[in-house]
Amino acid sequence: MSREFGAADPAVEKPVDGPPTPKYVDGGYGWVILASCFVVTGLSMSFVKTFGIFFLDIQEYFDTLAFKVSWITAITVAVFHVCSPIASALSLLLSHRVIIIIGGILSSLGVLLGSFGFSLLAMYLTTGFLVGLGNGFAWVPSVSLVTQYFTERRPLANAIASCGECVFTFIFTPFYQWLVDQMSWRQAMMIIAGIQLNLCVCGALMRPYQAQKKCQNATSPSAATSGNDLCSTSAKRKKNLAHFFDLPLLKQPKFICMIFFGFFSVAGFFAPAIYLIPHAQNIGIEDFQAALLMAYWSAGDLIGRLGCGWLANLRLMKSIRLTTIMVTILSIALSLFPVAKSYTLLVIFSCVSGFFFGTMLALIVTLLTDVMGVDKLDNALGLIMFFRAIGCLLGPPLAGFLVDITGDYGIGFYVAGGGLFIAASFLVLADYFLNQEQKCSQNTVKQMEKLISERQPQEDVEKEQLGNIQTERDPMNEVSET
C-alpha cells in the first residue's frame, strides 16, 4: 500500500537536529548511584576513622611503640591514595561496577587476614595494604559516577555522598567498641570483615552512565551518528589509557597548588581519627566514653557536610574561597584541641572540629571540579590522590614519633593543625592563579571581539566597492546608457 504524501515516517518522528540529551541528569537512576556511593563512602572510610578503638589494644598485643602501630593506618591511607589513579584507569578499561566489587573483596579480605594478628608486619600487608587497595578501588569509581549523574545539584550530591562517612562512623564507633569489650579486637575485626562485603552489593548497583544505551538505541541517522561517535569516543578512551595520567597538568600553577594543598591537608584528615580516642583514654576517660567522642565528632561532621553542601549549592561564594575559610578555622580548632582536659570540653571540641572537618570534605570534589573542570576531574583527582599518598605516609608516623617522645597523644592534633594551616595558604595561591587565568581568557576574548569589530567595517567597505565595480561592469547598464 502506498503511503500518502506528507505522512509521518515512524523512523524519523523524533527530532534529530539537536544533540542527544542525557537520560540521567540530576535524578532518575542517579539517586540509586548516590545512595550506593553513600554506603561505599561510609564503609571504606569509617574503618579508618574508627581504627583508634583498636590502637591501644594492638599496641599492647604486640608490645610495641605507637610509632610502629601508626604505620598501619599510614599504609592504609597511602595505598588508598596511590591506587586512586589506577582505579580510575581500570574503571575506563573494565567498568566502574567491576572495580568496586573487586575493591569490596580486597577490603574484606584485608580486615579478615589482619584479625589473625600473626605479626605487625602481617598487619602492614593486610590491614594496611589490602584494605587501602580495596577502599581505593571502591571509592574512586563511585565518586566518579556521582559526578557524571549530577550536574546542577553536583555540590549537594557530593556532600550527601560524603555524609556516608559520618553516618557510618557515628553508628559503628560505639558498635565496634562494644564488640571489643564483649570479645576481643581480633574477633571484632572478623565481624567487620563480613560487614565490608557490602561494598560488593553497592558495586552491583552501579550502572554505567548512558554510554551503553546511547550505542544501542540510536535509530535515526543523526542519532545513529551521535551514538557511533559516543561509542568511538569510549573506544578511544580505552585505547588511550597510556595517556590517562595527564602529566601536562603538572605544568599548571593552579594544579601544583592543589597538589600541595592535598599533601599538607592529609595530616588533618587522619591524625585526629588515630589519636582522638587514645588521647582521651590517656587523660583518664573511660574506654566507651572515649569512643563516643568519635561519634560526637561524626555528628558535627554530618551537620557540617550537609550545611556546607547546601551553602555551596547556592553559589554565593567561590568554592575555593569558602574552602580556604573552613580549612583555616579547622586548623585553629585542632591546634587548641589538646587544651581540653575535661570530658565536657572534649565533647565540645569534638563537635566543633568535626563540623568544620565536614565542611572541608564536602567541598573537596566540588573545589577540584571548579578549578580543573569536569573533563579533567578523573585525571586531576587521580594525580592529586597519588601525591597525597606521600603526606599520608609521613603524617601519622610523624605524630606517632612525637607521641613516643613526649608521652602525650595530643601532639597529633598540633601536627594536624599545622598541616592544615599550610594547606590553606596554598589554596590562597591557587585562587590567585585561577583569577589570573580567567583574566587572561577574558582579555583574549575582548581582543578577539575588538579585532572582529575593527575588521567588520573594512569588510563592509570592500563589499560595497566590489558591488560598485560589478555594477559598472554590468552589460545591462551599458545597454541602458546607449
URURQUI-V551871 format. One record per residue. N is the residue number from 1. RES is the residue in one letter. PSI is psi in degrees with one decimal (none if undefined). BURIAL is # if it has 24 or more other ideal C-beta (glycine too) atoms within 12 Angstrom, else .. D_CENTER is the distance of its C-alpha to the mean C-alpha in whole Angstrom. Layout:
N;RES;PSI;BURIAL;D_CENTER
N;RES;PSI;BURIAL;D_CENTER
This chain:
1;M;132.7;.;60
2;S;146.4;.;59
3;R;137.5;.;56
4;E;149.4;.;57
5;F;131.1;.;57
6;G;-2.9;.;53
7;A;147.4;.;52
8;A;133.8;.;48
9;D;121.2;.;47
10;P;-22.8;.;45
11;A;-18.2;.;43
12;V;25.5;.;42
13;E;-34.9;.;42
14;K;139.9;.;38
15;P;138.1;.;37
16;V;9.7;.;36
17;D;-41.6;.;36
18;G;171.0;.;32
19;P;154.7;.;29
20;P;131.5;#;28
21;T;138.5;.;26
22;P;139.8;.;23
23;K;-33.6;.;24
24;Y;95.3;#;20
25;V;116.2;.;19
26;D;44.1;#;18
27;G;-160.6;.;20
28;G;-133.8;.;22
29;Y;-11.0;#;20
30;G;-28.9;#;17
31;W;-33.3;.;18
32;V;-41.6;.;18
33;I;-43.2;#;15
34;L;-42.4;#;13
35;A;-40.4;#;16
36;S;-41.5;#;15
37;C;-34.7;#;11
38;F;-46.8;#;12
39;V;-41.1;#;15
40;V;-46.3;#;12
41;T;-41.5;#;10
42;G;-45.7;#;13
43;L;-38.6;#;15
44;S;-31.2;#;13
45;M;-30.8;#;12
46;S;-35.0;#;16
47;F;-39.3;#;18
48;V;-41.1;#;16
49;K;-25.7;#;17
50;T;8.3;#;20
51;F;-20.7;#;22
52;G;-24.1;#;24
53;I;-37.2;#;26
54;F;-6.8;#;27
55;F;-56.1;#;27
56;L;-35.1;#;31
57;D;-42.9;#;32
58;I;-38.9;#;31
59;Q;-41.4;#;32
60;E;-36.9;.;35
61;Y;-42.7;#;35
62;F;-4.3;#;35
63;D;60.8;.;37
64;T;-178.9;.;35
65;L;158.7;.;33
66;A;-32.2;#;30
67;F;-42.8;#;29
68;K;-38.6;#;29
69;V;-35.9;#;27
70;S;-19.8;#;24
71;W;-22.9;#;24
72;I;-52.2;#;23
73;T;-37.9;#;20
74;A;-43.5;#;19
75;I;-41.3;#;19
76;T;-50.5;#;17
77;V;-38.8;#;14
78;A;-45.4;#;15
79;V;-37.6;#;16
80;F;-43.0;#;12
81;H;-40.5;#;11
82;V;-39.4;#;14
83;C;-5.6;#;14
84;S;-48.7;#;10
85;P;-31.9;#;12
86;I;-41.5;#;15
87;A;-40.0;#;13
88;S;-43.4;#;12
89;A;-43.0;#;15
90;L;-29.9;#;17
91;S;-35.8;#;15
92;L;-36.4;#;17
93;L;-44.5;.;20
94;L;-93.4;.;20
95;S;159.9;#;18
96;H;-38.7;#;15
97;R;-47.2;#;17
98;V;-43.5;#;19
99;I;-37.4;#;16
100;I;-40.9;#;15
101;I;-43.2;#;19
102;I;-41.3;#;19
103;G;-40.7;#;16
104;G;-40.6;#;18
105;I;-45.2;#;21
106;L;-41.0;#;21
107;S;-45.5;#;19
108;S;-40.9;#;22
109;L;-39.0;#;24
110;G;-43.8;#;23
111;V;-40.6;#;24
112;L;-47.8;#;27
113;L;-34.9;#;28
114;G;-26.4;#;27
115;S;-20.3;#;29
116;F;-22.4;.;32
117;G;44.1;#;32
118;F;-47.8;.;34
119;S;169.1;.;33
120;L;-35.8;#;31
121;L;-39.5;.;30
122;A;-35.5;.;30
123;M;-31.3;#;27
124;Y;-40.1;#;25
125;L;-30.0;#;25
126;T;-72.2;#;24
127;T;-24.6;#;23
128;G;-70.3;#;21
129;F;-53.2;#;20
130;L;-42.2;#;20
131;V;-42.5;#;18
132;G;-41.6;#;16
133;L;-45.2;#;16
134;G;-43.3;#;16
135;N;-39.3;#;13
136;G;-42.3;#;11
137;F;-30.4;#;13
138;A;-39.8;#;12
139;W;-46.9;#;8
140;V;-49.4;#;7
141;P;-34.0;#;10
142;S;-41.8;#;9
143;V;-38.8;#;6
144;S;-39.6;#;8
145;L;-37.2;#;11
146;V;-42.5;#;10
147;T;-24.8;#;9
148;Q;-37.1;#;13
149;Y;-19.0;#;15
150;F;135.9;#;14
151;T;-68.3;.;15
152;E;-36.9;.;17
153;R;23.0;#;16
154;R;-45.7;#;12
155;P;-42.7;#;11
156;L;-39.3;#;13
157;A;-42.8;#;12
158;N;-37.3;#;8
159;A;-42.3;#;10
160;I;-43.4;#;12
161;A;-40.5;#;10
162;S;-18.9;#;9
163;C;-16.3;#;12
164;G;-35.9;#;13
165;E;-43.0;#;13
166;C;-47.6;#;15
167;V;-45.7;#;18
168;F;-36.5;#;18
169;T;-39.9;#;18
170;F;-39.2;#;21
171;I;-43.7;#;23
172;F;-25.6;#;22
173;T;-55.4;#;23
174;P;-30.5;#;27
175;F;-44.9;#;27
176;Y;-40.2;#;26
177;Q;-38.4;#;29
178;W;-40.4;.;31
179;L;-43.2;#;31
180;V;-40.0;#;32
181;D;-36.6;.;35
182;Q;-32.7;.;36
183;M;-105.2;.;36
184;S;170.6;.;34
185;W;-30.6;#;31
186;R;-44.9;#;31
187;Q;-35.1;.;32
188;A;-40.1;#;29
189;M;-28.8;#;27
190;M;-41.3;.;29
191;I;-40.0;#;28
192;I;-34.9;#;24
193;A;-39.1;#;24
194;G;-36.5;.;26
195;I;-36.6;#;23
196;Q;-20.5;#;20
197;L;-16.0;#;22
198;N;-14.6;#;21
199;L;-34.2;#;17
200;C;-37.2;#;20
201;V;-44.9;.;21
202;C;-39.7;#;17
203;G;-35.5;#;17
204;A;-24.6;.;20
205;L;-7.6;#;19
206;M;94.8;#;17
207;R;132.8;#;19
208;P;147.3;#;18
209;Y;98.6;#;18
210;Q;-7.3;#;21
211;A;-45.5;#;22
212;Q;-42.4;.;25
213;K;-36.7;.;26
214;K;-37.8;#;27
215;C;-29.6;.;29
216;Q;-32.0;.;31
217;N;13.7;.;32
218;A;115.8;.;33
219;T;-47.7;.;37
220;S;161.8;.;38
221;P;-47.3;.;38
222;S;-36.3;.;36
223;A;-38.4;#;33
224;A;-38.8;.;34
225;T;-44.9;.;34
226;S;-36.9;#;30
227;G;-40.9;#;29
228;N;-37.3;.;31
229;D;-41.1;.;29
230;L;-41.8;#;25
231;C;-43.0;.;27
232;S;-36.0;.;28
233;T;-42.9;.;24
234;S;-41.5;.;23
235;A;-39.1;.;25
236;K;-37.7;.;25
237;R;-38.3;.;21
238;K;-33.6;.;22
239;K;-26.8;.;25
240;N;33.8;.;23
241;L;-22.7;.;21
242;A;-24.9;.;22
243;H;9.8;.;21
244;F;-38.4;#;17
245;F;91.9;#;17
246;D;80.0;#;17
247;L;-28.2;.;19
248;P;-18.3;.;21
249;L;-27.3;#;18
250;L;-10.4;.;19
251;K;-9.2;.;22
252;Q;123.5;#;20
253;P;-38.4;.;21
254;K;-34.6;#;18
255;F;-36.6;#;15
256;I;-40.4;#;17
257;C;-37.7;#;17
258;M;-33.3;#;13
259;I;-46.2;#;14
260;F;-34.0;#;16
261;F;-46.3;#;14
262;G;-36.7;#;11
263;F;-47.3;#;15
264;F;-22.5;#;16
265;S;-19.5;#;14
266;V;-23.9;#;13
267;A;-37.6;#;17
268;G;-19.3;#;16
269;F;-42.8;#;13
270;F;-21.0;#;16
271;A;-44.8;#;19
272;P;-37.6;#;20
273;A;-31.5;#;19
274;I;-41.3;#;21
275;Y;-3.0;#;24
276;L;-53.4;#;24
277;I;-47.2;#;26
278;P;-35.0;#;29
279;H;-44.6;#;29
280;A;-41.3;#;31
281;Q;-34.0;#;33
282;N;-27.0;#;34
283;I;11.5;#;35
284;G;8.8;.;37
285;I;140.4;#;35
286;E;155.0;.;35
287;D;-47.3;#;33
288;F;-40.6;#;32
289;Q;-36.7;#;32
290;A;-39.2;#;30
291;A;-32.9;#;27
292;L;-22.1;#;27
293;L;-35.9;#;26
294;M;-32.4;#;22
295;A;-41.1;#;23
296;Y;-41.1;#;24
297;W;-44.4;#;21
298;S;-33.7;#;19
299;A;-45.9;#;21
300;G;-37.2;#;20
301;D;-44.7;#;16
302;L;-46.1;#;17
303;I;-40.2;#;19
304;G;-41.5;#;17
305;R;-46.7;#;13
306;L;-43.8;#;16
307;G;-43.6;#;18
308;C;-32.1;#;16
309;G;-41.9;#;14
310;W;-41.7;#;17
311;L;-42.1;#;18
312;A;-31.0;#;16
313;N;-22.8;#;17
314;L;-17.8;.;20
315;R;37.5;.;19
316;L;-23.2;.;22
317;M;149.7;.;20
318;K;137.1;.;18
319;S;-32.8;#;14
320;I;-34.6;#;15
321;R;-38.6;#;18
322;L;-40.7;#;17
323;T;-39.1;#;14
324;T;-43.1;#;17
325;I;-46.6;#;19
326;M;-40.3;#;17
327;V;-39.6;#;17
328;T;-45.0;#;20
329;I;-40.6;#;21
330;L;-39.0;#;19
331;S;-37.9;#;21
332;I;-43.1;#;24
333;A;-42.0;#;24
334;L;-35.2;#;23
335;S;-28.2;#;26
336;L;-6.8;.;28
337;F;-44.5;#;27
338;P;-14.6;#;30
339;V;-29.6;.;32
340;A;121.9;#;32
341;K;-22.9;.;35
342;S;160.9;.;36
343;Y;-36.1;.;34
344;T;-45.7;.;34
345;L;-36.0;.;32
346;L;-39.7;#;29
347;V;-44.2;#;28
348;I;-47.7;.;28
349;F;-35.4;#;26
350;S;-43.3;#;24
351;C;-44.3;#;23
352;V;-48.3;#;23
353;S;-40.8;#;21
354;G;-37.6;#;18
355;F;-51.1;#;19
356;F;-27.4;#;17
357;F;-41.6;#;15
358;G;-39.4;#;13
359;T;-36.8;#;14
360;M;-47.6;#;12
361;L;-30.3;#;9
362;A;-22.4;#;9
363;L;-8.1;#;9
364;I;-54.3;#;6
365;V;-42.0;#;4
366;T;-40.5;#;8
367;L;-47.6;#;10
368;L;-36.1;#;8
369;T;-42.7;#;9
370;D;-34.3;#;13
371;V;-45.2;#;13
372;M;-19.7;#;13
373;G;156.1;.;13
374;V;-38.9;.;12
375;D;-29.7;.;14
376;K;7.7;#;13
377;L;-49.8;#;9
378;D;-44.0;#;9
379;N;-47.5;#;12
380;A;-42.7;#;10
381;L;-42.7;#;7
382;G;-44.0;#;9
383;L;-40.8;#;12
384;I;-42.6;#;10
385;M;-34.4;#;9
386;F;-46.8;#;13
387;F;-27.5;#;14
388;R;-22.5;#;13
389;A;-33.7;#;14
390;I;-44.6;.;18
391;G;-34.2;#;17
392;C;-36.6;#;16
393;L;-27.2;#;19
394;L;-36.4;#;21
395;G;-65.2;#;20
396;P;-43.5;#;21
397;P;-35.8;#;24
398;L;-44.7;#;25
399;A;-40.3;#;25
400;G;-38.4;#;27
401;F;-42.8;.;30
402;L;-33.3;#;30
403;V;-43.8;#;31
404;D;-34.0;.;33
405;I;-45.2;.;35
406;T;-23.3;.;35
407;G;14.1;.;35
408;D;117.3;#;33
409;Y;-16.1;#;29
410;G;-14.2;#;29
411;I;-24.9;#;28
412;G;-30.0;#;25
413;F;-31.2;#;24
414;Y;-40.6;#;26
415;V;-43.4;#;23
416;A;-46.0;#;20
417;G;-41.7;#;22
418;G;-41.5;#;23
419;G;-40.6;#;20
420;L;-34.7;#;18
421;F;-41.7;#;21
422;I;-39.3;#;21
423;A;-38.8;#;17
424;A;-35.4;#;18
425;S;-33.9;.;21
426;F;-26.1;#;19
427;L;-36.9;#;17
428;V;-43.3;#;20
429;L;-40.7;#;21
430;A;-38.8;#;18
431;D;-38.6;#;19
432;Y;-48.8;.;23
433;F;-34.8;#;22
434;L;-40.7;#;20
435;N;-41.1;.;23
436;Q;-39.6;.;26
437;E;-41.4;.;24
438;Q;-38.2;.;24
439;K;-40.3;.;28
440;C;-42.1;.;29
441;S;-38.1;.;27
442;Q;-40.4;.;29
443;N;-37.9;.;32
444;T;-42.5;.;32
445;V;-41.5;.;32
446;K;-40.3;.;35
447;Q;-40.1;.;37
448;M;-42.8;.;37
449;E;-39.4;.;38
450;K;-40.4;.;41
451;L;-40.7;.;42
452;I;-42.4;.;42
453;S;-33.5;.;44
454;E;-35.4;.;46
455;R;-22.6;.;47
456;Q;-48.0;.;47
457;P;-38.5;.;51
458;Q;-40.2;.;52
459;E;-37.5;.;51
460;D;-42.3;.;53
461;V;-42.8;.;56
462;E;-41.0;.;56
463;K;-39.8;.;56
464;E;-43.3;.;59
465;Q;-41.2;.;61
466;L;-37.1;.;60
467;G;-39.8;.;61
468;N;-40.5;.;65
469;I;-42.4;.;65
470;Q;-35.8;.;65
471;T;-40.7;.;67
472;E;-33.2;.;70
473;R;1.8;.;70
474;D;124.6;.;70
475;P;-31.5;.;73
476;M;-36.4;.;74
477;N;-38.2;.;74
478;E;-37.9;.;77
479;V;-41.9;.;79
480;S;-33.2;.;78
481;E;-36.8;.;80
482;T;none;.;83
